[in-house]
Amino acid sequence: MRTAVFSTKPYDRRFLAEANENQHEITFLDVRLTPETASIAAEYPAVCVFVNDVVNRGVIEELGEGNVELIALRSAGFNNVDLEAAEGEGITVARVPAYSPHAVAEHALALILTLNRRTNRAYNRVREANFSLDGLLGFDLHGKTVGVIGTGKIGIVFARIMAGIGCNVLAYDPYPSDEAKQTVEYTSLKELFRASDIIALHCPLTPETHHLIDREALQQMKDGVMLINTSRGGLIDTQAVIEGLKSEKVGFLGLDVYEEEEDLFFQDLSNRVIQDDVFMRLLTFPNVVITGHQGFFTKEALENIAATTIGNLTAFETGEGPLHEVTTERVA
């Protein structure tokens, strides 16, 4: 199946090519899918996109005019896709429902440990022969209360990790999981905000969860709370969190995602002036750690993403094997 793969990096080419084994005719494209680049996909039966590609109504209509039949996502999240528009154009949307929950959950732990023990700052000090411990004081994670918002596959793995450290784990999810109940205590969102020393977001971005962490939510939290987001940037009202950092309501902030990341992440901007003033303001805080959407970035996860993506192409083309389809009615 002829497929145009947008937003490709060297690691995408490597893992997709290995999984493909010449089954499909794949064209790797460096550019993102946007209204300006959608015409490139004309006459390709399938396009393969990533989290920061633009797949809105206008793009989908152009894809439909170009006879695209399948949009294959290299991600679990699909908030960047207008599903109604895709259905209207008769375009199937498929995703990678699970690739490595351990990868993202472990990265969330890495952010927590870095923020708490200031390992990023300690590393830089030691390289300059500064062995002072002033300003590096942390706290024991054991015995602290961790709030997990979202108990899907990643949330459950993260909860188990934190329980293994000796934390008391609370959780909120509108659809409680029997599996998660073995590790967490489900509670209301309000109680989770009130009781948690650390709050980690592991839920999808939907109209209901957009800016879930806003000024009102922050007011309900403990002073000095640690916030961790490895899910989607839009879950957090960034301006509200900046105000929280300034007032010290937010004591620590760990982000692997950012709501305006599409013009920043997955590219080298080290020789450019970054124009996003909000993002640059975040970088001024000593108690903020930001990584560039790398939570998924493990060998195992990339192998699984590639294998499932190629599997979706094959299943769509042949009608055989699982097709992880996403529609307005169901998510596979």
Buried (B, 14 or more C-beta within 10 A) or exposed (E): BEBBBBBBEEEBEEBBBEBBEEEBEBBBBEEBBBEEBBEBBEEBBBBBBBBBBBBEEBBBBBBBEBEBBBBBBBBBBBBBBBBEBBBEBEBBBBBBBBBBBBBBBBBBBBBBBBBBBBBEBBEEBEEEEEEEEEEEEEEEBEEBBBBBBBBBBBBBBBBBBBBEBEBBBBBBBEEEBEEBEEBBBBBEBEBBBBBBBBBBBBBBBEEEBBBBBBBEBBEEBBEEBBBBBBBBBBBBBBEBBBBBBEEEBBBBBBBBBBBEBBEBBBBEEEEEEEEEEEBEBBEEBEBBBBBBBBBBBBEEBBBBBBBBBBBBBBBBBEEEEEBBBBEEEEBE
